[in-house]
Amino acid sequence: MKKIAVLIILLLISFLYLNYLLSSTGKVDQVVNFTVESGQSLNSVSTDLRDNQLIRSELVFKLYAKLIGKQSKVLAGSYEFNREMDASEILNILTTISSDRELTITIIEGWRAKEIANYLDEKGIVSEVDFLQEIETSKWKNDYDFLTNVSAKTVEGFLFPDTYRIFADATASDIVKKMLDTFDSKLTSQMRGDITSSGKNIFDVVILASIIEREVPNNDDKKIIADIFFKRIQAGIALQSDATVNYVTGQGRAQPTYKDLEVDSPYNTYKYRGLTPGPISNPGISSIEAVIYPTSNPYYYFLTTLDDGTVIYGRTYEEHLNNKARYLD
């Protein structure tokens, strides 16, 4: 009985001591500004909390976090803690998403990097200059295998369009990483295998998808046009994509002018054959899938009507000219 009593006393003492180590540090009304960096480990956060006299014990804080299953849920961001808070309160704040610390951004399919940068700048999230500096390929190439064959200076084309929840204090690097991570997850292993087995590479797929994204909105048309472009490349026929001309001129014309078509740029697919040197937009998954899984068809030409954007296909150049005379002139 004495042994049991001693054991109970020891357990009680241990419980009280652990409770003490989880209690507040007792510094009344002392507010501490505390920052958790993106990717910072629980070990590192615990050390910083102890150094700032916000917790009594790193070890107990880490054990408590693991006990309640929050060891990997600490969120990056800036916090204000009061030293009257106990360890459980601090941990709860560090692992809870707060609406006033988050923003929602929506990146539209087919937006160019400059359009994304301008959007983020106008929303006051990051400056246009900072974002455009952060998309340099050299900064990300070693982190993502899908950038292996990318020869372009920027990761234009891989900034996956989607709706994102970001922290209010997110940096340009945070946002670019989130977009690239999403691209990485959307391009499945099956899709990657099918790209390789077809003799293509991811960079070329994204380039063509970026052109198609700016040409037509309908998924069925995208798959047909992908096949048309592949046949034109194989036959040595210029793609003659209006979207690539608009990329060069910065215009958004449904039908580029003759002056536009004469612009000397490798992105002008009326003057230069084959693919452009890099993507002209950031395509959505449907455009990427269209390039990986095109729909076979007998056409070599297409145009979109000016009124509702309906796609008109032609088998021969003569038929294409007749379609232009009928629908565009």
HELIX and SHEET records of a PDB file:
HELIX    1   1 LYS A    2  LEU A   22  1                                  21    
HELIX    2   2 LEU A   42  ASP A   51  1                                  10    
HELIX    3   3 GLU A   58  LEU A   67  1                                  10    
HELIX    4   4 ALA A   87  LEU A   94  1                                   8    
HELIX    5   5 SER A   99  ARG A  101  5                                   3    
HELIX    6   6 ALA A  113  GLU A  122  1                                  10    
HELIX    7   7 GLU A  128  GLU A  134  1                                   7    
HELIX    8   8 THR A  137  LYS A  139  5                                   3    
HELIX    9   9 ASP A  145  LEU A  147  5                                   3    
HELIX   10  10 ALA A  172  LYS A  186  1                                  15    
HELIX   11  11 SER A  189  SER A  197  1                                   9    
HELIX   12  12 ILE A  202  GLU A  215  1                                  14    
HELIX   13  13 ASN A  219  ALA A  235  1                                  17    
HELIX   14  14 ASP A  242  THR A  249  1                                   8    
HELIX   15  15 TYR A  258  LEU A  261  1                                   4    
HELIX   16  16 ILE A  285  ILE A  292  1                                   8    
HELIX   17  17 TYR A  317  TYR A  327  1                                  11    
SHEET    1   A 2 VAL A  31  VAL A  36  0                                        
SHEET    2   A 2 GLY A  77  ASN A  82 -1                                        
SHEET    1   B 2 GLU A 102  THR A 106  0                                        
SHEET    2   B 2 THR A 163  PHE A 167 -1                                        
SHEET    1   C 2 TYR A 301  THR A 304  0                                        
SHEET    2   C 2 VAL A 311  GLY A 314 -1                                        
END                                                                             
